[in-house]
Amino acid sequence: MQTKKYSSYAQIDSELEILKVEKEISYQKLVLSIQKTKESFSFLNISSNVIDTVKSTFFSSYGTILRFLIPIIFKWFRNKKRGD
């Protein structure tokens, strides 16, 4: 890293002001990132993701097959317990 040479205190002050603003922006980005991470691990968000996954599974082609087979399997188990 090269050392900067300044010819006046005004240049130093403006450089320090720029660095201060950049530091504040970086800090705010970090805070926002942490908030988004907390929100992504909330119970409501996780449960909605699980529900979306289940919905997409049951509405895909495999889901169609499962929706057809599940009642048949339940009837088979019910009849098996009765001894029919």
CNS distance restraints for C-alpha pairs under 8 A (distance, minus, plus):
assign (resid   6 and name CA) (resid  11 and name CA) 6.32 0.50 0.50
assign (resid   6 and name CA) (resid  12 and name CA) 6.63 0.50 0.50
assign (resid   7 and name CA) (resid  11 and name CA) 7.17 0.50 0.50
assign (resid   8 and name CA) (resid  12 and name CA) 6.83 0.50 0.50
assign (resid   9 and name CA) (resid  13 and name CA) 6.09 0.50 0.50
assign (resid  10 and name CA) (resid  14 and name CA) 6.12 0.50 0.50
assign (resid  11 and name CA) (resid  15 and name CA) 6.14 0.50 0.50
assign (resid  12 and name CA) (resid  16 and name CA) 6.12 0.50 0.50
assign (resid  13 and name CA) (resid  17 and name CA) 6.11 0.50 0.50
assign (resid  14 and name CA) (resid  18 and name CA) 6.21 0.50 0.50
assign (resid  15 and name CA) (resid  19 and name CA) 6.22 0.50 0.50
assign (resid  16 and name CA) (resid  20 and name CA) 6.04 0.50 0.50
assign (resid  17 and name CA) (resid  21 and name CA) 6.26 0.50 0.50
assign (resid  18 and name CA) (resid  22 and name CA) 6.19 0.50 0.50
assign (resid  19 and name CA) (resid  23 and name CA) 6.04 0.50 0.50
assign (resid  20 and name CA) (resid  24 and name CA) 6.28 0.50 0.50
assign (resid  21 and name CA) (resid  25 and name CA) 6.19 0.50 0.50
assign (resid  22 and name CA) (resid  26 and name CA) 6.19 0.50 0.50
assign (resid  23 and name CA) (resid  27 and name CA) 6.15 0.50 0.50
assign (resid  24 and name CA) (resid  28 and name CA) 6.16 0.50 0.50
assign (resid  25 and name CA) (resid  29 and name CA) 6.19 0.50 0.50
assign (resid  26 and name CA) (resid  30 and name CA) 6.26 0.50 0.50
assign (resid  27 and name CA) (resid  31 and name CA) 6.29 0.50 0.50
assign (resid  28 and name CA) (resid  32 and name CA) 6.12 0.50 0.50
assign (resid  29 and name CA) (resid  33 and name CA) 6.08 0.50 0.50
assign (resid  30 and name CA) (resid  34 and name CA) 6.23 0.50 0.50
assign (resid  31 and name CA) (resid  35 and name CA) 6.27 0.50 0.50
assign (resid  32 and name CA) (resid  36 and name CA) 6.19 0.50 0.50
assign (resid  33 and name CA) (resid  37 and name CA) 6.18 0.50 0.50
assign (resid  34 and name CA) (resid  38 and name CA) 6.21 0.50 0.50
assign (resid  35 and name CA) (resid  39 and name CA) 6.20 0.50 0.50
assign (resid  36 and name CA) (resid  40 and name CA) 6.15 0.50 0.50
assign (resid  37 and name CA) (resid  41 and name CA) 6.53 0.50 0.50
assign (resid  38 and name CA) (resid  42 and name CA) 6.49 0.50 0.50
assign (resid  39 and name CA) (resid  45 and name CA) 7.20 0.50 0.50
assign (resid  40 and name CA) (resid  45 and name CA) 6.01 0.50 0.50
assign (resid  40 and name CA) (resid  46 and name CA) 7.12 0.50 0.50
assign (resid  41 and name CA) (resid  45 and name CA) 6.74 0.50 0.50
assign (resid  41 and name CA) (resid  46 and name CA) 6.39 0.50 0.50
assign (resid  42 and name CA) (resid  46 and name CA) 6.23 0.50 0.50
assign (resid  43 and name CA) (resid  47 and name CA) 5.98 0.50 0.50
assign (resid  44 and name CA) (resid  48 and name CA) 6.13 0.50 0.50
assign (resid  45 and name CA) (resid  49 and name CA) 6.21 0.50 0.50
assign (resid  46 and name CA) (resid  50 and name CA) 6.28 0.50 0.50
assign (resid  47 and name CA) (resid  51 and name CA) 6.17 0.50 0.50
assign (resid  48 and name CA) (resid  52 and name CA) 6.07 0.50 0.50
assign (resid  49 and name CA) (resid  53 and name CA) 6.17 0.50 0.50
assign (resid  50 and name CA) (resid  54 and name CA) 6.22 0.50 0.50
assign (resid  51 and name CA) (resid  55 and name CA) 6.09 0.50 0.50
assign (resid  52 and name CA) (resid  56 and name CA) 6.09 0.50 0.50
assign (resid  53 and name CA) (resid  57 and name CA) 6.15 0.50 0.50
assign (resid  54 and name CA) (resid  58 and name CA) 6.24 0.50 0.50
assign (resid  55 and name CA) (resid  59 and name CA) 6.09 0.50 0.50
assign (resid  56 and name CA) (resid  60 and name CA) 6.06 0.50 0.50
assign (resid  57 and name CA) (resid  62 and name CA) 6.95 0.50 0.50
assign (resid  57 and name CA) (resid  63 and name CA) 5.36 0.50 0.50
assign (resid  58 and name CA) (resid  62 and name CA) 6.99 0.50 0.50
assign (resid  58 and name CA) (resid  63 and name CA) 3.64 0.50 0.50
assign (resid  58 and name CA) (resid  64 and name CA) 6.39 0.50 0.50
assign (resid  58 and name CA) (resid  66 and name CA) 7.36 0.50 0.50
assign (resid  58 and name CA) (resid  67 and name CA) 7.22 0.50 0.50
assign (resid  59 and name CA) (resid  63 and name CA) 5.22 0.50 0.50
assign (resid  59 and name CA) (resid  64 and name CA) 6.40 0.50 0.50
assign (resid  60 and name CA) (resid  64 and name CA) 6.40 0.50 0.50
assign (resid  61 and name CA) (resid  65 and name CA) 6.58 0.50 0.50
assign (resid  62 and name CA) (resid  66 and name CA) 6.16 0.50 0.50
assign (resid  63 and name CA) (resid  67 and name CA) 5.98 0.50 0.50
assign (resid  64 and name CA) (resid  68 and name CA) 6.34 0.50 0.50
assign (resid  65 and name CA) (resid  69 and name CA) 6.18 0.50 0.50
assign (resid  66 and name CA) (resid  70 and name CA) 5.76 0.50 0.50
assign (resid  67 and name CA) (resid  71 and name CA) 7.32 0.50 0.50
assign (resid  68 and name CA) (resid  72 and name CA) 7.26 0.50 0.50
assign (resid  69 and name CA) (resid  73 and name CA) 6.14 0.50 0.50
assign (resid  70 and name CA) (resid  74 and name CA) 6.19 0.50 0.50
assign (resid  71 and name CA) (resid  75 and name CA) 6.15 0.50 0.50
assign (resid  72 and name CA) (resid  76 and name CA) 6.18 0.50 0.50
assign (resid  73 and name CA) (resid  77 and name CA) 6.26 0.50 0.50
assign (resid  74 and name CA) (resid  78 and name CA) 6.09 0.50 0.50
assign (resid  75 and name CA) (resid  79 and name CA) 6.02 0.50 0.50
assign (resid  76 and name CA) (resid  80 and name CA) 6.00 0.50 0.50
assign (resid  77 and name CA) (resid  81 and name CA) 6.27 0.50 0.50
assign (resid  78 and name CA) (resid  82 and name CA) 6.47 0.50 0.50
assign (resid  79 and name CA) (resid  83 and name CA) 6.15 0.50 0.50
assign (resid  79 and name CA) (resid  84 and name CA) 5.38 0.50 0.50
assign (resid  80 and name CA) (resid  84 and name CA) 6.19 0.50 0.50
